[in-house]
Structure formats: structure tokens, C-alpha cells
Amino acid sequence: MLLVLDKLVDKEEGKLFMRESMKVCKVCDQPKHEGLQLLYAFICTDCEKEIINTSPEEERYDYYVERLKACSYQKQ
């Protein structure tokens, strides 16, 4: 699991702060905080769970396959 963080520095006091930032999931197109970074694609934990629990016989399986194929050819 990947938690995306940005480093922020308080210039006056030199303190380092961490701020969560969001990435857009390549499957559901929603901004999320947590997920997987696969090559050029970020996949949120919700979609990861859906993909894992979808069997090849289900209709949405083909949707996930197509979304993942498209991700493999695109750079963010």
C-alpha cells in the first residue's frame, strides 16, 4: 500500500511537516489518499479490493481488464 505524502518545510523555523496528498485512481477516476502505484498507474485501495474479489465470470471483470490495459500504456 502506498500513502502519498508531500514534504513541506516551514522556512522561518526550518521544521519539516508531512502533508497527505491525493492521487487520482486510474480505475475509478476518483482522488484518493491510499493505494498502489503500478508503473504509471495509481490504483486506490477500494478498486484494488474490487479487482481482487472479482471473478473472471463476472461482467465487471472485463471492465477492470480494459482499465488496467489502458493504464499500462499511459504515463501520468
C-alpha positions as CSV (number, residue, x, y, z in Angstrom):
1,M,0.0,0.0,0.0
2,L,1.3,3.5,-0.9
3,L,0.4,6.5,1.2
4,V,1.3,9.6,-0.8
5,L,3.0,12.3,1.2
6,D,4.3,15.7,0.4
7,K,7.2,17.3,2.3
8,L,6.6,20.8,3.5
9,V,9.3,23.0,5.2
10,D,8.5,25.9,7.4
11,K,11.1,28.3,6.1
12,E,11.1,30.5,9.3
13,E,11.7,27.7,11.8
14,G,13.2,25.1,9.4
15,K,10.7,22.5,10.6
16,L,9.7,19.6,8.3
17,F,6.0,18.8,8.0
18,M,4.3,16.0,6.1
19,R,1.1,16.5,4.3
20,E,-1.0,13.9,2.7
21,S,-1.7,14.5,-0.9
22,M,-4.2,12.8,-3.2
23,K,-3.7,10.9,-6.4
24,V,-6.3,10.1,-9.0
25,C,-7.1,6.4,-9.3
26,K,-6.8,5.1,-12.9
27,V,-9.7,2.7,-12.4
28,C,-12.4,4.9,-10.7
29,D,-11.0,8.3,-11.6
30,Q,-11.5,9.5,-8.0
31,P,-8.9,11.3,-5.9
32,K,-7.7,9.0,-3.1
33,H,-5.1,9.0,-0.4
34,E,-4.1,5.4,-0.3
35,G,-3.5,2.8,-2.9
36,L,-0.9,1.1,-5.1
37,Q,1.5,2.6,-7.6
38,L,1.9,0.2,-10.5
39,L,4.2,1.5,-13.2
40,Y,2.5,4.7,-14.3
41,A,-0.9,3.9,-12.7
42,F,-2.2,4.7,-9.2
43,I,-5.0,2.3,-8.1
44,C,-6.9,3.1,-4.9
45,T,-7.4,0.5,-2.2
46,D,-11.1,0.4,-2.9
47,C,-10.6,-0.6,-6.6
48,E,-7.8,-2.9,-5.6
49,K,-10.2,-4.8,-3.4
50,E,-12.8,-4.9,-6.1
51,I,-10.4,-6.2,-8.6
52,I,-9.1,-8.9,-6.3
53,N,-12.7,-10.0,-5.4
54,T,-14.0,-10.1,-9.0
55,S,-14.0,-13.4,-10.7
56,P,-13.5,-13.8,-14.5
57,E,-17.1,-14.8,-14.9
58,E,-18.5,-11.5,-13.7
59,E,-19.4,-8.7,-16.1
60,R,-17.2,-6.1,-14.5
61,Y,-14.1,-8.3,-14.8
62,D,-13.7,-7.1,-18.5
63,Y,-14.1,-3.5,-17.4
64,Y,-11.2,-3.9,-14.9
65,V,-9.1,-5.7,-17.5
66,E,-9.6,-2.8,-20.0
67,R,-8.9,-0.1,-17.4
68,L,-5.7,-1.9,-16.4
69,K,-4.6,-2.3,-20.0
70,A,-5.1,1.4,-20.6
71,C,-3.0,2.2,-17.6
72,S,-0.1,0.2,-18.8
73,Y,0.2,2.4,-21.9
74,Q,-0.2,5.8,-20.2
75,K,2.3,7.9,-18.3
76,Q,0.8,10.2,-15.6
